[in-house]
Amino acid sequence: MCPAIHRFLGNPWRVTNNGHRYADKIGGRFAGKTVLQYYEQQYSAAGTREQWQQRITNCQVTYNTTSEPLAEDTKLKAGDEITYYRLPWTEPEAPNFFDVLYEDEHVLAICKPAGLQVLPKGLFCQRTVLGLLQQYHYQKRSLEYPDSLMPAPLHRLGRGTSGWFA
């Protein structure tokens, strides 16, 4: 149990998140490969060949600079910047609060509950400490400390771990 100054209760989590954009800059290793080959090789854990074909067909893969959809047979060059847009999904349940242990205009120390992931990864995109810190900044911190920067975690604790961090 952490000795809290106060508890911040975030907004209720939405049923689905807003999706997520994953941006990549193509390195020399993938120069000359097609868009499909790139995603199939670089992100095989995120989908099968057929799933990547469907995502590309759905215009979920674009050039960063023009937002122009890419075809699966588009040849990539070193330095190309491309984006995959993951459609919105339902994230697993997670607490939507943290306890504030200490706060001034430069430092915010909190205690996170078990079950709350610190940073976006895998199935968690918005149901994270980072997401709650952003809410906290806009709803409270920026009003009390107008010159304060958006808080960001300096380190992380596993999702299943409760404890404090700054």
N, C-alpha and C positions, 0 to 999 in steps of 0.2 A: 504494500500500500504506500502511495506517495503522498507527502504532506502538501496538498494543493492550495494555492491562493484562490483559485476558482476553476470551475469546469466550463469548457467551451463545448456547447452542443451545436454541431453543425446542422445544416439543412438536411431534411430527410433525403436519403439517396434516391435517385431516379430509378425507375424500373430498368431502363437501359441507359447505357452511357452514350456519349456523342460519337463513338467510333474513335479511330486514332490514325494519324498520318505518320508513316515511317519513311524518313528520307535517307537516301543512300547516294554516295558519290562513288562512281565506278572506278576501281583501280585497274592497273595494267593487266592483272591476272584474268580479268573478265572482258578485256577489249576484244572485239570480234565475235563474242558470244551473243546469242539472241536474248531478248528480254526473258523469254520462257526458260532458257538454259540458266540464266543468272539466278532467277528465283528458285528454280528447281534444285540448283546446286548450293546456293548460299543459304536458303531457308527451307531445306527439306523437312525440318521438324515442324514447320508451320503449315504444311500442306503437301498433298500429293501432286504429281504432274497435272492430273485432271483438275484438281482444285485451283492450281495456279492458272491453268488455261481459262477456267471459268472467270476468275477474278480479272484477268487481263481482258477477256471478252466483255465483261461488265464495266469496262473503263475505270477500274480501280487502280490502275498503274498509269502514271503520267510523267511527263517531263516536268521538273521543278520550275524551270524558267518560263514555260508557256502554258502549263497545265494541260497540254495536248495529250490525249490518250495515246498509249503505245500499243502497237500490235505485237503479238507474241513472237513474230519473226523479225522484228526490228533489231538490227545489229547495233550493239553498244560500242562506244568509244571510251577510252580512258578519260576521266574527267566529267563524263556525263553525270548529271544529277537527276535522279528519278525518285518518285514517291509512290508508295503503296498505301492506299486508303483502306483500312480495315473497317468494315461496316459496323454499326452499333451492335452491342451484345449485352446480355444480362450478366453482370458481375456477381460473384458469390457474395453472400451476406457478410457484412463487416460492421464493426462499431462505427458510429459517426460522432465521436467525441474524443477529447483529450483533456487532461488536467494541466493547468498552467502552474508551474512551480516557482518560476522567477521571470520577471519581465522588466526591462528598461528600454530606452530608445535604441540600444545596440544589440541586446541579447534577449532571446526568448528560450526558456528551458521548459520542456513539457514532459509529461508522463503519458505514454501511449498504452492503451489496453491491448491485451493479447487478442489476436485475430485481425488486427489492423496492419496492413502492409505499409511500409514507409514510402517506397517509390513505385511508380507504375512499372509493371512487368507481368507477362503472362496473362492470366485472366483478369488482373486488376489494372485498371487504367485511372479511374476517378475515385474509387473507394480506397483512398490512401491517406497517409499523414500529410503528404504534400498537398493533396486536394483540400484537406481540412485547413492546412496552414494558409492556403490562398483565400479560403472563405474567411478565416479569422482576420487576415490582413485587411480585407475589404470591409468587413462588418465592424471591426473594433480597433485593431492596431493602428491603421492609417488615420483614424480620427483622434486617437490619443497621442500618437507620435507621427505628425504629418510628414516629417522628413525621413521616416524609417523606410528601409528597403523591404521588398517582399522576402519574408523568411524562407529559408531553405535548410533542410537537414545537413548537419556537418558529418554525421555518421549514420549508421542504420542498425536497427535491431530486427531480427527475424520476425515474420508475421505472427508466429505463435508465441512470441516473447513479449511480456509487458515490462516496462521500465522507463527510465527517464533518459532524455538526451537533449542536446541543444542544436 
